[in-house]
Amino acid sequence: MVVAGGRGERCAKPGALPKQLLLLAGEPVFIWSLRTICQHAEVAEVVLVVPGDLQQAFEENVQRHLQDYVDKVKFVSGGPIRQASVLAGLEFLAQQPGGPPKFVLVHDAARPFLDRGDLDKVIAGLKERRGCTLAQPLSDTLKQVENEVITGTIARQGLYSVQTPQAADFVSMVDAHRLLDKAGIETTDDAAVLERIGVPVAVIIGSSLNFKITTTEDLQLAQAIAANIKDNNKVRHYI
């Protein structure tokens, strides 16, 4: 599942297109990781969760940029928050005529530079673990701040910045999301959802390029990376 239902207010200007539709080297942000996922032999189907009022724009871009994978991508309207969008995608999968998949991976569309090798590692991780996620160990020093003044230093040992895809067996993922939805509990990622029902989530070290575009500075960095990838004929490594 690729989650592209957000509006990205911290990145896009009011009234502008959401960040997932902004261009990186001539292609929308969401296309970059979607192509990597669609090309993987072990991915049977991809659910793209999008804002309902922009579904046509997403469909047209898939038809334009991923002609070979149009039949592999299914579209689902997202909810008001990420967690609701993921649940909408999971419920769609749960209702498939042939039954739901055995495993599900959830990726943020705003993380365009998903490496194929990292995707391989997540899929392999599901064969040994109930849940897993890509992550990066923190390298910056962390400070506690109150009223713009440092009040303490947090040891970074054992702290990680979590990425996506985040994955689990389908039953665990959908049960966890349904439970939190019913309880009205909101989290920011699927690993936290799984943690809530006691599913252990293994950490797999991913590439530092797998960052999430959140701010305009992130978008500028992503545009520079995308241009460099294409200029140096490295497109195949990522897309």
N, C-alpha and C positions, 0 to 999 in steps of 0.2 A: 504494500500500500504506500502510495506517495501522497502526502498530505499537503495540499496547496489551497486550503480553504481560508487562510488568513488574509487580512488586508494590508498588513505591514505598515501601520501608521508611523512607526519610528523611522521608516526609510522613505516611503513615498510622500509626495506633497498631497495636500487635501484635494480630492477629486481626481488624482492621477491613478494610473493603473497600479494594481498591487505588484509588489516586487517580483512575484513569480513570473509575471509577464514582461518585465523589463528585459532588455537585450544584453547578452554577453557575446561579443564577437558575432553579432548577427543572428543569434538564436535566443529565445526566451530562457530565463533562468531555469525554469522547471524542466525544460527539454534536456538539459545536460545530464542530470542524474537519472531521469526517466529512461533515456537511451541506454545508459549503462545497465540499468536493471532489466529492461526489456531484452537486451542482448544475452543475458545470462541463461544458459541452457536449463538450469534447474528452477527457473522462475516460470511457472505455468501461466499465470495471469497477473495483471497489474491493475489495481483499483486506484484511480486518480480522483481524490476528493477535492472538489473545487467549489468556489462560491456559485450558488445556483444561478445568479443573474449573469455570470460570466462563462457559463459552461460552453456556449457556442464558440467563444474566443479560444478556449482551451482545446476544444475539438478541432477547430480549424488549424491550430498550430501543430497538433499531433498529426493531422493529415498532411500538412506541408513538410514537416521536418522528420517524421517517423513513419513514412509510408509503408515500410515493411512490417510495422508492428501495430498497425491500426486495429486489427482484430484481437490483439493481445491486451489492449487497454480498455477498461470499463470506467465509466464516469458516474460519480455519486456526488450529490449536493452535500456540502458540509454544514456544520452547525455554527453557533455564535462564538464558540471557543474551540481550541485545538482538540481538547478531550472529546467534545461532542462530535467533531468531525471524524475522529478515529472510530468512535462508536458507530457512527453512520456507515462507515466503510465496513466495519466488522459485521454489522447486521445484514448488510448486502451480501457478504460472503456466506453468512450463516444460512441464507435463503436460497442458495444456488441449487438447481435441480439435481445435480450430481453429488450434492453434499458439500460441506465446507472443506477447505484445505487442511492438511495435517499441521502445517506450520504457517506462520504469518510474520512478515518483516514490515516494520513501519519506518518510513523515511521522510524527513522534512524536505519539501520541494525547494526550500531556500538554502539547501546545502548542495550546490551544483557539482562540486568536485569529488564525488564519491568514486574512490579507486576500486577497480575490479578486484584487485587482490584483497582489499578489505571486505568487499561483498562476499568473496569466497570464504573468508575466515568466519564471518557471521553465520553463513549457511552451514559450514562445517561444525561450528559451535553448537548448533541446534541438535546435532546428532549425539551430543554428549551432555547437554545441559537443557533444563526446562526453559531458561531464558538467558539472553545475552545482549550486550550492547557494545558498540564502539565507544571509545573514550580516550582522552589524552591526560596524562599526569600533569598537574599544574606545575608551572615553572616560575611564576611570579610570586613575590612575597605578598602575603595577605595581611591587611591591616583592618582592625576595628576602628570605626570613626564615629564620633558623636559631635554634633555641632561643628563639623568641619575640622575637628581636631582628633588626631590619632590617640586612641585609648588603649590599644593593645595590638600584639602581633599574633597571628594564627599560624601554627606550624603547618606547612604544606605537605608534610609526609602523609601519604595515604589519601590525599585529596585528588580528585580527578574532575576534569571538565567532560561532561557526557555529550556524546554525539548521537547520530543515527546512521544506519538503521538500528532499531531496537526490536528484538525478536523473541518469540516464544511459540510453544505449541498453541494451536488456535484456541482450543478449549480454555486454557488458562488465560489467554489474552482477552477473549470475549467475556468470560465469567468475571474477571477482574474489573473490566470497564463497566459491565452492567451493574455490578455491586456498588461501585463508587458513584455511578450515575443515580442509582436509586437512593443512596445515602446523601446525595448532594455534596459530595467531597470533590474538590477540584485540585488537580495536580498539573505540573508543567510538562511531564513526559511519561512515556509508557513504562519505563523502568520503575518509576515511583508507583504507578498503578499496580504493577505486579508485586512490588514490595508490600503493598497494603494487604494482599491476601497470602503473604508468606512464600511467594515463589522466589527462590534465589536467582539473582541475575548476575551472570558472570561478565567480567570486564575484558574486552578485547582491545588492545592498543591499535588505534587507527591513525591515519595520516593527519598531520596538522592542516593540510589543505581542505579538509572536510569541515570547514567552519560554516557557521550559519550567517547569512546576510541579514543583518538586523538594522544597521544604520547606513546613512549615505556613505560613510567612510568604508564600511564593509563592501558596499556595492562598487565603489571606485577600485578597491583592491581586487575584487572579483573580476571586474572588467579588464584590469591590467593582466591578471593571471590568464584569463581566457584568451586574450590577444596574444600573449606569449606562447601559450600552448599551440595555437593555430599557426602562428608565425614560424614556430620551430618544428612543424609537422609532427606534433605530439598528440594530435587529436585522438588517435586510436587508443592511447593509453587510458584516457578518461571517458571517451564517448565512442 
